[in-house]
Structure formats: C-alpha cells, structure tokens
Amino acid sequence: MQAREPLTAVLATYRKPDRQGFEDSWVGIEPTFQTRRNLELYARFEDDEDRYFNHPYMVGKVRAVARRIEKRVERAARRRKRPSWCLFESAKVHHTKDKWGDFREQIDLRWKDRDLEELEVKFGMDPSTFEYGIKPIPLQWFYDDRFVRFLEKVVFGAPRKEGMTPSMLNGGGQFHLSVKTVLTGCLLADIIATALGHPELSTWILDWPNCDDRPFRATAARAAAFDRLLDRYWAGAFHPRAKGVLTAEHALYDRSFAPAVDAPRGSMDPARGPRGDAQEIFQTNFAFGRAVNDLAQSVDPGYWQLQRPDDDGFRPEQIMRYSEVNLARLQIAGELHVKDFEVLDHQRVPEGQAPLGVPMLATEASIEFRRHTSRVDARDYAEAVLFEAHLAMYLARHPHVRVTRSLLQDQLHAGAEATIRKHAGAAALARLHRKARAENLAISQGRLRSDYVEPETLFFQAFRALPAGARGAMAREVVTSFVELVQQAASVDPRRAGGDPMEPHRHRVHPLLWSALEHAHLPKRDPARRELDLWKANRKAYLARRPMFSQAGDEPPWKGMEGA
C-alpha cells in the first residue's frame, strides 16, 4: 500500500510519547477464546501448570491458529480481486515465548511498503484460555471499517475455525489505551472518578462481578482509598509545588509518589486541574497515577489470598492489577517490565537526576481497562474500545468529575452485609462468614485466617435478598446512568450521524436488570422505560450478542434468579 493510505499515515507519529492527542493514541487488545477441552485440561493440571502449557493439544491449537492467520492473509493478498479487508501484503509466523516463558506464536503482518512498521499479532495461552496480544494499534484504525472487518475475518475468524469461542467466565476482553493520552489536564483523575461513581460498568453493564477486575467501589475501604486520593489530587498534594520536582530516579526506585501532607494554595485550577507548564502537569498526573496503583488498587484487590512471591501471576506487586482499571503499566524507560522484569526501552534510559517528563514514558506505557467481558465478534470489541475512548474524550472536554457519594447500588457493595442482614437475616450472613473462613484458609495454603467474604459473593447474595421493588429501583439507576454515559460518549464520536447511540451497547446490560425493571414504577417518558421496551422488542437478537458464560457448563452465580 502507498504511504498515503489513511491507515499508515499515523504510523510516523502515534508511538511518540509526546504526541498526546487522541489522534495519536494507540490501543492494545487481548481477545480470548476457549474450548471445552482446554478447560478440562486446565482443571486437570491446575496444580502443575507446566503440563497444561506444554500439552500437545494446547501447543497444537496455538500453532493451528497462527497458520490459519498466515494462510488467510497470504491467499487474500494474492487474489485477483483483493478483498477490501485484506490490508496487509504478507504474513510471517515466528515461534516465540511469552513473558512467562511459555510457547507463543507471533505473526508479523507486512505492508506493501516494507519500510512501514509491521503489525505484530501474538497468540498464546493463559490459564483456562487462549489469548491474543496485539499492540500497539493506532486508535484511528478502529474508525476504519476495513480494519474492523480484518479483525473479524482474521483475528476472530481463525480461532473460530479451530472450534474456539469466547466466554465470560474464562476469558476477558480487556484492552489498553496509551497512558500518554490521559496524562493531560485532569483527565486521569476524571477517568478514576467516573469509574468510582459508576460501579455498574464493571458489574451490570460491561462485565459481571468477578475478582479479576474488581470495581473501585466494591468495598467501603476500597472506595474510601480512591476517594481519598482524588480529594488529595484536587487539593494539590501531587503537584511538584507540594512534592518538589520529581526526577527519573523517583520512578526507577518507585518512591515519593504518596500525596504531600501540605499543599500550597493555587497549584490547582478548580475546574481544569494542575496549573503550570507541561512538565508540572505531567508530574502531577504521573504521581497521582502511581499513588492510585500503590495505595488504592491494592486495597481489597482480587485474589488477595493467593499473594506469593514465587507465583508469577500473583506476586505481591501483581495483585493490585486485578481491578476494573489498572495503572500498573504507568512506567518510564529504564523501569522493569511488570511481568518478566526486562528493562523497558533500555536505549532510552534517562539520566537519573533529569526531571520527570513526557518523553521519558515507556513506549508501551498504558492504562488498562479490564472491565469488559469477552466479545462475540470483532465489531462488538471495536465498539467497546471506542466507547472507552469516546468517554475519555468527553471527560477531557468536561473536566473535574464529581463522584456521587451515595448510590442505590451501594446496597450491593459497601452496604452488602447490612442488606443481607436486614432482608435475609443475621444467620444467613453468619453462614457466609463461616464458609469464607474455610475457603480463605484453603486458598491461601494455610497462610490467612480470615472470615472476609469476597465482595462478589456478597453482591449476589445481597441482590437475592432485596425485595422486588428495591431491585427495580436499582435497575433503573443503573440503566439510566449507562444511557447517560453512552450519550456523552456518542456526543464526541466523529462517526456520529444520528440514530440510536444505545444500539451498539444495549445488549451489554445484564438480563437480570431488565427483569428487575419490570417491578419499577417507570413513567412512559422515563429513559429506562424506553430502554426496557426496546430490549423486549428485540430480546432474542440482543441475547445472541452476549457471550456464553462457560463452554464447560459452569453455572453463573446468578443462576436461578428471576430473568437469568
């Protein structure tokens, strides 16, 4: 293809750390797929993962998918009438290892102009799943229908041909956005505040309640930790005028990112965030992001019982990443990769005493959105990516998000135990604590004696206990809130051309909520009433766009509830 091709024009600039606009943002995607056989193998070898990752079936499937991708691209490129989705001229498979040292295939997709950067498609294994790793992809590509069809035909199509499908339980549709994009103004703080004020995004809407991507509002202590850091941010406690100028060494040694005790007045614009030059704004937001990772994501995280220094996936510094939004990869050149400890961008390692600045950001520095179930097709995945990107664009134009302090959904989060005690009785809550004590001791291999009940367990037990009217009121809050977010995101969508902005997203609402809405008192003009009517009118089609829960037949935690 010629260099003037719209998809390749951005390749010259989008990787540059100091190109922070959304037009130069990049995305990393991780679609996942499973088969019943791979789930059976993981259940069999869970205590001996080397046998799982080296099993002939697992390795064979990875090889087969890579070969299909290579052949599909090569054949399409040679056709006399080349399909429009065939963007690349050739494909080449390489046998590689992932960050944990396990077998993985890498497919390099090359343009006609060999001087242009190739797209690397990596396909390998994770516990219970097969997983892609494709990054960096310019955000601008997701607006091009040819690229989305390429994802559908090749990236999603190859695993399907091998009998693989996405699921909710054993997959995950997480993706990354270049962190450089959100370190301007107060955008990072506003993304955190929006997540804190909208727990439905990682429970009822884009995901289902699970410890792999726990919401910020999952427990009282967790919510308070995020709330406290947001308050300190707006007080100026992360500004270099309060903390002093940060240098590369602060990042390399991971120190001095906690908020300052005292903050001088005038360092923050109450509407737009940090005052000062570009370096001061960057340092304020970088320090805040590192503090969020260390002091908030680490409060009541998922898999807390499994923390062990000898477990690659659950090392102490890994645990906090199990969060709906993850900032573990907010790093500069010279820091160690969060998984394999290799030096990031070793050729760009800065002077230790150099003031911390945007050009120091690691090439792969990103913010990870984990609050997404697996997507059944590429277009759905692309719409999920663009929803998060457009919501961030909207927040950039409407800065300083105020967190709603009280939600009806808090009955399932910080107030879950009170909800169960009130509606199901103290004995029901006591049984949950007794069961949790035994489970925590077993999961931690005898290290942790605690009757702490997982937030997700409390979530569903509290929902079961609520009267129908309370469920309906909560469902109305969730649906109304999501509609508002979708409309905000749609308002900055460059593809906007009228129509129904909820259509690409309506199926994301958990079916339990539609059933609960039947018991809410909804006026005819209520947005939630309109959404309920549209759902009921096309219910089968919307359900078909949702991934299955598990290929192995595992029952979802909402099994038996009304509407499930």
N, C-alpha and C positions, 0 to 999 in steps of 0.2 A: 504494500500500500504506500501511497505517497505521504510525505511528511505533513501535507496539508490536511490529511484525513482528520476530522474532528476528534476522534478518539486518541490520536497520537500527539496532537498539538500540545496537550497538557503535560506530556512526559518530560519536557525540558524543565519544568518548574515545580511540579507537585511534591517532590521529595525534599525540597529545600526547607529547612526548619524555619527560616524567617519569612516564608510565604504562608502567612497565617489565615488568609481569607478562605471562605468555603469553596471558592473556585479552584483552590489548590489543596483541598482536603483529600485525604486518602482513607480507604476502608480496608479492613482485613476481615474476611468471612470464614466461618467454620461450620458449614453444613455437616450434619451427621446422619448416618444410615445404619440400620441393623438388620440381622436375620434371626430367626428363631434359633438356628444352630449356633451362631456366635454368642447368643445369650446363654444357651445351655453350657457352652464351653467355659464361659466366664464363671458361671455358678459352680462349675466343677473344679476349676483351677484358681478360684479367687485367692486362696492362701498360697498359691505357687504361680504368680503372675508370669514368670519366665516361660512356663509351659503354655500358657494362654497366648502370649505374644509371639511365640515361636511355633505354634501349632500349624501344621501344613494347611489346614483349612483357612486359617486367618491370613497367613502369608500368601496363599494362593489367591484368595479373594482380592487382596490389595494389588497383586500383580495383574489380575484379570481386569480390574477397573482401569488401571493405568494403560494397559494395552488397548482397551476399548477407546479410551480418550485419544490415544495416539492415532489409531486407525481411523476413527471418525473424522478427526481434523484433517489427516492426510488425504483421505478419499474425497472429502468435500472440497478441499483446495484444488484437487485435480479435475473436478467435474467441469465439463464444457460450460454449463450454465451454473455458475457457482452460487450456492445459497447465500442470501444476504447475511445470515448469522455467522458464516464462516469468515471471521475477521483475520485469522492468522494463516500464514503461508505454510507452516510446517510445525510438527511436534516431535519432541525427542524425550524418551524416558531415561531417567537415571535412577539406579538403585542407591538409596541413601539411608541414613539413620535419623530418627527424630531426636529431640532434646533429651530424652531418657535413654537413648542408645538402642531403641527398638527399630525394626525394619520399617522403611517407608519408601514410597516411590515419589519421584519428582518428575513432573512433565513440564518441559520448557516449551512454551508456545512462542513462535518466532514470527515477526512481521516480514513482509517482502523486503523492506529496507532493513538489512541486518545491523545497521548502526543503531536502530531503535531498541530500547530496553525490552527484554523478553518478559512475558508474564509467567511466573512460576506457580504451578499448581501442585501442591503436595497432598498426598493421600496416604493415610496410615491408620494406626489403631490407637484406641484409648480403652480404658476399662469399659466393657459392655458395648462398645460401639466402634464403628469405622468413622474416621473423621478427616475432612479436608482442612487444609490451612492454605488460604490463598490471600496473599498480601505482598505489597500494597497494591490496591486497585484505586485509581482516581475516582473520587466520588462522582465526578461528572459523567462517568461511563454508565452509571445507573439510570441516567435520563435517556439513554440511547436504547431504543427497543431492540436493535440488533444485538447489543451486548446481553440484554436480559434473555433474549431467545438463545444466544450462545450458552448462557448458564443453564437454561432448560434442556437444550438438546444434548449438551456435552457433560457439564458438571453434575446435573441431576439425572440425566439420561443414562450415563454409563453405569452407575450403581443399580439403577432400576433393572437394567438388562441382566444384572447379576443376582437378581432376586432380593435386593435390598430396598428397604423403605424407611422413612423417618418415623420416629415415635416420640412421645412426650417423656416417658419415664427414663429411657436410656440414651437420650440424645441431648439436644440443646442447640439452639440457633443463635448462640452469642456471636457478636462481631465487635470489631474495634473501630474507633474513629481516631484519626491523628490528633494527639493531645495538643499539638501546637495551635490547633484551630480554636480550642476552648480556653486558652490562657490569655485572652484579651478582655479588657473591661472587667466585668464581674461575672462573665458567662459560666465559668466553672462553678462558682458558688451558687448561681441560679439553677444549674442542672442538678446540683446536690439538693437544693431547697425544693425543687419541683418533685424530685423522687421522694423526699421526705414527706411532702404534702399529698402525694398520690400513691399510697401503698397498693392501690388496685392494679397498677401497671405490672407488678411482679407477683400478683396473686390471682386476680379475677380476669385480667384482660390479656396481656401479652404472654402470660405464663400461668403456672399453677403453683401453689405454695409448696416449696421444697427447699432443703437446706443448701442446695448447690448455688442458689442465687437469692439469698435471704434478703427481704426488703429492709430498708433503713428503719422502718417503723415497727419491726417485728416484736420488739420488747421495749419496756419502758426505759431500761438502761441504754439500750442501743439508740433509740430515738433521742434520748437526752444527750448522748455523746455527739451526735450530728448537730443537734440544736445548739449545743454549747459552742462548737467550733464556728458555726455560722454567726452566732452573736459576737464572738471574738473577732471574726473576719471583718464585720461591719463596724466594729469598734476601732479597727486599725491595728490590731495586735499582731498581724502578719506582715505589716508594711515595714520596709527597711528603715524607716524613720523610727520605728519602735524596736526592731530587732538588730539594727546595724546592717551594713552591706553584706550580703551573702556571697560566698565565693564557691568555686568549683569544689573545694575541699569539703564544704558543708554537705554537698550531695554525695561525694565519693566516700565520706565517712558516715553519712546518714545521721547528721547531728544538727541541733539548733533549729528544728522545724516546729517545735511546740510554740503556741502563741505567747507573746511577751506579756508579762504581768501588767505593765503600764504601757499605755499607748497615747502618744501626743495627739491633741486635737488637730483637725484639719487635714489629716492624711487620707481621709476617705470622702469622696463625694457621696452624700446620702442617696443619690439617685443612680449614679453610674459606676461606683466602685473606686478603686485606688486612684489617687491623684499622683501626678508626677510624670516623668518621662517613661519611655517604653521599657527601660530596664527595671525601673521601680515597680511598674505594673506587673511585669513578668515575675519579679522576685516575690511580690506579694502573693500572686496566684500559685506559684510553684510551691512556696512554703505552706500555703493553705492545703494544696492537694496532697503533699507529703504527710501533713498532720492528719488529714482525713484517713489516709491509708493506715497510719500507725495508731491513731487514737480513737477512731470511730468504727472503721470497718472491722477492727479487731475486737470490738465489744459484742459479745454473744454471736459469734460467727457460726456458720455451718461447720459440721464435722469437728467441733471442738474436742470431742472425746478422743479423736484419732491423732492429735498432735504428737509427733515423734520425730526426733532429728534424723533418724535413719530411714524414714519413709519419704521417698521423693515427692509424692503428691501431697503429703500432709506435714511437711516440715513446719516448724513454728512460724517462719516468715512467709509460708504459703497459705496458712489458714485464713487470713483476712481477705483473700481474694474471693472467697465464696460469698459473694454479695451481689445485689442486683446491678450495681455499678461499681467497677473495680478500677482503682488507680495504682495498682502495683507496678505498672509499666511506665509511670511518670519518672523517667530517668534521663541522665545526660551521658554523653560519650565518656567512656572510661569506667562507668559503673559495671557491675557484674549482672549478666542476664539472670532473670528471676528463676529460671529453671536449671540451666546447665552451668551457670557461673562463668561463662566465657565473657571476656572483656568486650563491651559494646563499642563499636566504631573505634577500634584501637588506633587507627591512623588519625583520628580527630581528637584524641585526648587533650584537654585544655591544660594550661598552667594551673597549678593548684590554687594560687592566690588570685587568679583572674576573677573579676566579678561575675557572678552567675548571670547568664543571658540567653536569649532565644537561640542563637547559633550553636550553643552547646548541646541542645536537645539531641538525644539519641535518634538515629534515623527511624527506628521502629517505636519510639515513644508514643503511647496510645492510651485512650480511655476506653475501657471495655464495658459494653452493655450486655450483661448476662441474662437480663430479664426477658428472654424470648424462648418459647417452645420451638421445637423443630418445625420447619415449614414444609408443607407437602409439595410445593413446587417453587421454581426459581422466581416467578413473578411475585409470589407472596413474600418470599425472602427479601426481594428488592424493595417492596413496599414497606417492610418492617425497617429496613435500613434508612429509607428516605423519611419515614415518619420521625425517627430519632433525629436525623439531620435537620429536617424542617422545623421540628420543635426547638432545637438549639438555635436555628436562625431566628425564629420568632422571639426567643428569650433574649437574643443579642439586641433586638430592636425594642424590647420592652424590659429593660433591666430592673433589678432588685425585686426578686420574688419574695413575697411574704408567706411564710409557712402557716397553714391553717392549724391552729393549736388543738382543736377538738373535732373529731370525725366520728360518725356512726360506726365506721369500720374499726375504731379503737376497741370496740366490744370484742373483736376477734384478735387483737394484738395486745397492747399493754393491759387492756381490761378483760382479757380472755378468761383468766381464772375467776374473776368476780362474776362474769357472765355464766360460767359453768356452775359456780356455787349457788347463784341465785335461781337458775332455771332447772338445773339437774340435781342439785343437792351437794352438800359437803362430802358425802360418801363417794360420789362419782369422782370428785376431784382427788380425794384421798387415794382412790384406786389408781388413778393416773400417776400419782407421785410414787406409789409403791412399785408399779411396773417400771417407771423411769429409773428408779434406783438400781434395779436389777440389770436393766439394759445398759445404763451408763457404765456400770462396773464391768460388764462383759465386753462392750465395745472398746473400752479403754484398756483392756487386758489387766484389769485389777488396779489401775492407777488412780481412778477417780471415784470417790464415794460421794454421790450426789443424787438427790431426788429431783433435779432440774428436769422439767418436762420440755421437750422440743416445742418451739413456737408453732410449727406446722401441725403438730398433734393437737395443741390447744386450739388452734384456728378452726379446725374442722369439728372438734368436739363442742366448741362454743357456738358454731353455726348450727349444729344439730340441735343444741339446747334452746336456741332463740325461738320465740313464738313467731308464727307466720307473719304477723303484722310488722314486727321488728325486722324480719328478713326482707320484707318488701321495701321498707323504708331505706334499708341499707343498699339494696339493689338499685333503687332509684338514685341514691347518692353516687354510686359507682358509675352507672351508665351516664348520668348527667355530666359527671366530671370527665369521663372519657370523651364524650361528644365535644365538650368544650376544648379539650386538648387537640382533638382531631381537627376541629375548625381553626384553631390557632396555627397548627402546622400547615394546613391547607392554604392559609392566607399568604404564605411566603413560597408556596410551591410554584416554580416557574412553569410547570405544565398546566397550571390551573386554567380550566376552561369551562367553568360552571359545573353542573351536575351535582351528584351526591358525594360529598367528601368522605362519608362513612362507608361507602360501598366496598372499598378495598380492605376495610377493617372491621366490619360488623361481625364477621364470624369469629373474631378474636375474643369477644365477650363470652365468658364461660356459660354454658347452657343452664346451669343451676340458677343463674341470675334472672334469666327470662322466666323461669318457673316462679321464682320469688316475686317478680314484678306483678304477677297475676293477682297477688294479695295486697298490692299497694293501691292507694287511692290516687289515681292519676287523672287529672283533668285532660280533656281532649287535646288541648294545645301544649301539654307538657312534653318536652323533648324525649323523655323516657317513654312516654306513651307512644309517640311516633315510632321510636326505635323498636318497641315491642311489637307493634303492628307490622312493621316491615320484616322483622325476624319471622314472625308467624306466617307471613305470606310467602316466604321463600325458605322455610326451615330446612328442608332436605338439602338444598344447594349449599346453605351455609354450613351445615354439619359436615358435608362432604369436603369442605375446605379445611377442616380441622384434622390434625394428625391423630392416628390411633394412640392409645395410651401405652400399650406394650405388645410386641409381637409374641411374647412368651405367655400371654394371657393373664398377666398380673392384674389384680383388681385395683382400680384407682381408689384413693382414700375417700372419695365422695360416693362410692358405690352404695346404692340403696336409698340415697337421698332423693327427694322429690325432684324430678326433671332430669336426673342423671342418665 
